[in-house]
Amino acid sequence: MAFPQVSDADTQNGTVTSASTSWSLTYPTNLANGDLILLFFALNDVQTPSLPAGWVVDYGTNSPVLQGIGKKKSDGSETGTFTLSITGAVTGAWRVFRITGWEGTLGTAGGNFSSSGAVPEATGSGTSTTPDPPSLNPNNWGTENTLWFAVAGADASPSFSGFPASYTNTSSDVPGGSAPSMGIARRELTAASENPGTFTVSTSSAWICLTAAVRPASSSLSRTATDAPTTSVSVARIGTFGRTSTEAPHTAESAQRGSFKTATDAPTTADVATRVGTFVLVATEAPTISEAATSSKVSASIVHHNVRGAGFPKSRAWR
């Protein structure tokens, strides 16, 4: 599976330098149905933020700084602006991304829970020149091709001169005055958990950091009419057969019997219905699906193809 991808050309960002309870933010461009919209924002006071219907919001605080995250699964209709509402007038910074190739489960909560879906996060806080994002071990998956974000909100607009090691696509939004600065970086890493390194800011500040993860889209495995099952066999055989089974063919059956579906399906372990088909197996090959199904007659014959040590008779029939 591939890593989730940020469409950098579609990213939007901004700062709010006049305290307001209603921030007008801009959606990423070129949104398509199913895309992930991922928002980060930093406020200069501990207030309660909210977003329109369809968004999930979470945040951490270290007074006077609040670092927030919002996530939404696009329906493809989002354009123009949307509103971040806050219970008290604040200044700060924001940045919003369009992400493709993610698993698609938004979840109903922030944090790192089963309800967090494919975009969990964790927060940590302190006061220093080195904001330190916390370790994150996503609750809902293990080692996958995960996209990781490290985010820091630092009080009173210090500048960012350093970002976590091995993280790229760095950015910083610095409003000035008492507003918090916000630094963001990301990393593609195949790992079950991640603990980003530190940021570096110009002055010692109260900070709140956030580590977020985006799960990749799962691989979709399917068979076509030319695909074959993976179980190999040790001897060639020709025949017609039918079988009711709750088990898959075993390699040890060595050209005696198998479990098949129809002419357009591959056999699976869960087969419980009687399936019929014709097949030709060449040594070390698996039966192909393109060999058409025939009658329900339960019979078969084995033709020995001089496979050394196989020990099969030259022909045999059973019912």
Secondary structure, DSSP 8 states (H G I E B T S, - for coil): ----EE-GGG-EEEEEEEEEEEEEEE--SS--TT-EEEEEEEESS---EE--TTEEEEEEEETTEEEEEEEEE--S---SEEEEEEEEEEEEEEEEEEEESB-----S-SSSSGGGTT--EEEEEEEESS-----B--TT--SEEEEEEEEEEETT---EEE--TT-EEEEEE---TTS-EEEEEEEEEEES-B-----EESS-EEEEEEEEEE-B--------TT---S---SS-EEEEEEE--SS---GGGTTS------TTS---TT--S-EEEEEEE-TT----TTS--------EE------TT----S--EE-
